[in-house]
Amino acid sequence: MVAEVVATPVLERLRAAAGAGVVRGATERAAYLDLGGFVVALTAPGVPLMPNGIAVPRTDVADGAVWAGPDGIVLSGGAVVSWDGAARWDPALRRAAPEDAPVLRARAAAVLDALGVAGAEAGAADAAPVFAAFGLSVAEARAAPAPTAAAPAAGGERARAGLEHLRRAVADRDAGAAARAADRLLGLGGGLTPEGDDVLAATAAVVAAAGDAAGFAAPDRARWLAALVPDDVATRTTALSATLLVLAREARIVEPVHRLLDPAAGDAAWRDALATLAATGASTGRAYAAAAVTTLALLLAPA
């Protein structure tokens, strides 16, 4: 099976650490290969390019052991995924410059409006717009019971506190608040990528890419990102989610977010990207979109 596109982090990983792995599940749209904690996503045609992904013609992969090296992956049963001649895709967001800030502020407001988030002006003192942008009503966020191991509801007290810490972390560039947000949001929710992780990943990628435009000095930004996505993330959430979070810390993120935040993108282009995200997963795409533009609005808010 010849890949059509391969994300550069996959090539980097396999050049540095070839070896055995295991299939962690497969559907008609994606198959996930755990290579010692780094999860590679084989994605079917029509699925957005992932920062840890390889776009392939089909994803009917049998469970079992795999072996991955710099030139390809041998699947259970002997089938081979090769990327000889495949396009290489760099999933790092374009680094925004200070002159991009006005356009990006306007884009954030437009996307929030398209998402139906009222009153989400940059720098709003109340946290309500942030809760709404992340897919929670204020009533749900404030009134729902705290999640339990049996029912880790994203609308509970843990989520409310985590989102408030996250708002403060971005608005004030506070690494301590970033660490508190991570403590509450990491692993919160169900599925292969819990919603709390989706919010953190999109936030990290935007801060990493737009920090210069906001005057967020590189050393301080690096400390902030290390607090939001700590080194022990792999012990606190799923392997797939941990892989995406570590990549997001380097501004590497799913392809539609690139178009959504591209300062040169016209109205039709960013709206198409938003529609693609909205159709991605049960909640992941919307969480990425809302978190990304809310972060952008807070980060670039006028002093």
Helices and strands as residue ranges (DSSP letters): E 5-7, H 8-16, E 19-26, E 30-35, E 38-43, E 53-55, E 65-69, E 72-74, E 80-82, E 87-89, G 98-100, H 101-114, H 128-133, H 138-143, H 157-172, H 175-185, H 195-210, H 218-228, G 233-235, H 239-248, H 255-261, H 267-278, H 284-299
